Amino acid sequence: METNERMSFFMELINCNYDLHYWNYDTDFNLLKTDWPNDLFSGSFFDFIGFKNLILQHLENGKHYPLILEAESNLLWIAGFCFDGTILDSIYLIGPIFGGRDTHLILRKKLDSYDLSVKLRSSMHKIFENIPTIPSNILAQYSVMLHYCLNQERISTMDVVWLNSNTSSKTDHVSLSSNSHPGIWMNEQLFCKLLADGDPRYKEAVQKSHLLSYGMKADIGDSLRYHKNNCIVLLTLCSRACITGGLSPDISYDLNDYYAQKIECCKSITDTERLCAEMLDDYVSRVQEVKRNTSVSNLIRNSCEYIKSHLTESISIEELAKRTGYTGYYFSHKFKKEMGCSVNDYILKEKIEQAKLMLSGTTQSIQSISDHLAFGNRSYFYTCFQKMTGMSPTEYRNAYKK
């Protein structure tokens, strides 16, 4: 199979997931072929944004592994090099790719700041809307596949080089207020052990940490961002410690993703402090439950944790059984034997417990709570809530509203 045939097949494969295009250049960076249909990113565009110099410098340094090239506003391309023996034959660029979910908004805002005609701005917006966002790990894997396609050489994602056209050769001087972190290591180890044990005294370790250090010693000029970064560090420590304590890795990682998103949504330092307290309590309570339920198998315990983490979804027995590798019948029988209730009754109980918290602690409407917990309709929610608590949702809210 010739290089052109392999490239055609490669593009068909990756276009099953993402709408990407290619530019093929000779060694003097003259465009040979492209399937890009628009004027944007054509002509000498890659030379203009500095990609040509980055590529040539990369090759002059004797490197032939693929590149991931980043232009302004996190717009990315993959660069691959086709060799005939040791002689460079041609260069391929694949893209364009957004490096993050907010890249499109950044570019849109930048376009709006320019004095462009309505027609041109509208045309460019349509182009940007069709550019896919691809996770960095997938991007690196595509780079490895491209290199194999061009050279039949196996490499790893660690061989892929990332280069930015805006990178300056100068690095800002960083000065630390102190080069030492006295007592932090030992206190951090104690903190992680207490979390792994489900020991509520973890709060004392947190308080002592606050006395020993105020967090990462990096002045980024944004106090809220600084607090969010510290929360994410704390979240990472917490999630890993709780896995050591017996919490299912699947549940711990799911919670990590959930709280990381909530951290990013915080609008104030007060929000981050409250969220950290909630986060730690949640993790520790789950570890405590794991340690209490020693008679419950890891399989069923993990299923219970999964249910608690997905109360906003419609959870089926078939889905839970599939996660365990058992048939629906066997899983249902095993669950009832160990937990003392059916799978559906357990799911309903957990949803009602969450509804009670939302009714007493938030101002969300009953319809909103019903929808949030995937009850299907308000009438069914009322019936289930009344049956399990002896009160209607309205009566419960009036009696326990905080």
Residue pairs with C-beta under 8 A, 6 or more apart in sequence:
1 9
3 82
3 89
3 90
3 150
6 149
6 150
7 22
7 24
7 92
7 149
7 150
9 149
10 145
10 146
10 149
11 20
11 22
11 35
11 94
14 20
14 94
14 142
14 145
18 97
18 132
18 134
19 130
19 132
20 94
20 95
20 97
20 132
21 34
21 35
21 36
21 37
21 94
21 95
21 96
22 34
22 35
22 36
22 92
22 93
22 94
23 31
23 33
23 34
23 36
23 41
23 46
23 92
23 93
23 94
24 31
24 32
24 33
24 34
24 90
24 91
24 92
25 31
25 32
25 90
25 91
25 92
25 93
26 32
26 90
26 91
27 88
27 89
27 90
27 91
29 46
29 47
29 52
29 55
29 56
29 91
32 90
34 42
36 42
38 127
40 124
40 127
41 95
41 96
46 52
46 77
46 93
49 71
49 72
49 165
50 71
50 165
50 166
51 69
51 71
51 77
51 79
51 93
51 165
54 67
54 69
54 163
54 165
55 67
55 69
55 79
55 91
58 67
58 161
58 163
59 81
59 88
63 161
64 81
64 83
64 88
64 151
65 147
65 155
65 159
65 160
65 161
66 78
66 79
66 80
66 81
66 143
66 144
66 146
66 147
66 159
66 160
66 161
67 78
67 79
67 143
67 160
67 161
67 162
67 163
68 76
68 77
68 78
68 79
68 139
68 140
68 143
68 160
68 161
68 162
68 163
69 76
69 77
69 78
69 79
69 93
69 163
69 164
69 165
70 76
70 99
70 162
70 163
70 164
70 165
70 166
71 77
71 165
71 166
72 165
72 166
73 103
73 106
73 107
73 110
74 98
74 99
74 100
74 103
74 106
75 95
75 96
75 97
75 98
75 99
75 103
75 107
75 131
76 95
76 96
76 97
76 98
76 99
76 134
76 139
77 93
77 94
77 95
77 96
77 97
78 93
78 94
78 95
78 97
78 139
78 142
78 143
78 146
79 91
79 92
79 93
79 94
80 91
80 92
80 94
80 143
80 146
80 147
80 149
80 150
81 88
81 90
81 91
81 92
81 147
81 150
81 151
82 88
82 89
82 90
82 91
82 92
82 150
82 151
83 89
83 150
83 151
92 146
92 150
94 142
94 146
96 131
97 131
97 132
97 133
97 134
97 139
98 104
98 131
98 132
98 133
98 134
99 133
99 136
100 133
101 133
103 133
104 128
104 129
104 131
104 133
107 128
108 125
108 128
111 121
111 124
111 125
111 128
112 121
116 124
134 142
137 157
140 157
140 160
141 157
143 157
143 160
144 155
144 156
144 157
144 159
144 160
147 153
147 155
148 154
148 155
176 217
177 217
178 217
181 212
181 213
182 212
183 212
184 209
184 212
184 213
187 205
187 208
187 209
187 212
188 209
188 237
190 205
191 202
191 205
191 206
191 209
191 237
191 241
192 237
192 240
192 241
192 244
193 199
193 241
194 201
194 202
194 205
195 202
195 237
195 238
195 241
195 242
195 245
195 280
195 283
195 284
195 287
196 241
196 242
196 244
196 245
196 246
196 287
197 245
197 287
197 291
198 245
198 284
198 285
198 287
198 288
198 290
198 291
199 284
200 284
202 280
202 284
203 280
206 280
215 226
215 227
215 229
215 230
215 233
216 226
216 229
216 230
216 233
218 226
218 229
220 226
220 229
223 269
224 266
224 268
224 269
224 272
227 269
227 272
227 273
228 263
228 264
228 266
228 272
231 263
231 266
231 272
231 275
231 276
231 279
232 260
232 263
234 276
234 279
234 280
235 256
235 259
235 260
235 263
235 279
236 256
238 279
238 280
238 283
239 252
239 253
239 255
239 256
239 283
240 252
242 252
242 283
242 284
242 286
242 287
243 249
243 252
245 287
245 290
245 291
246 287
246 290
246 291
247 283
247 286
247 287
247 290
247 305
248 298
248 301
248 302
248 305
248 306
250 302
250 305
250 306
251 286
251 302
251 305
251 306
251 309
252 283
254 306
254 309
255 282
255 283
255 286
255 309
258 309
259 275
259 279
262 275
263 272
263 275
266 272
266 275
286 305
286 308
290 301
293 301
295 338
296 304
296 338
296 339
297 334
297 338
299 324
299 334
300 334
300 335
300 338
300 339
303 320
303 323
303 324
303 331
303 335
304 339
304 346
306 320
306 323
307 315
307 320
307 346
307 347
307 350
308 350
311 350
311 351
311 354
311 373
311 374
312 372
312 373
312 374
313 374
314 374
314 376
315 347
317 328
317 331
317 332
317 343
317 344
318 328
320 331
320 343
321 327
321 328
321 330
321 331
321 332
324 331
326 334
331 343
332 342
332 343
335 342
335 343
335 346
336 342
336 343
339 346
341 349
348 384
348 388
349 388
351 373
351 374
351 375
351 384
352 384
352 385
352 388
352 389
354 373
355 369
355 370
355 373
355 381
355 385
355 393
356 389
356 396
356 400
358 364
358 369
358 372
359 366
359 369
359 393
359 396
359 397
359 400
359 401
360 396
360 397
360 400
360 401
360 402
361 402
362 369
364 372
366 378
366 381
366 382
366 393
366 394
366 397
367 378
369 381
369 393
370 377
370 378
370 380
370 381
373 381
375 381
375 384
381 393
382 392
382 393
385 391
385 392
385 393
385 396
386 392
389 396
391 399
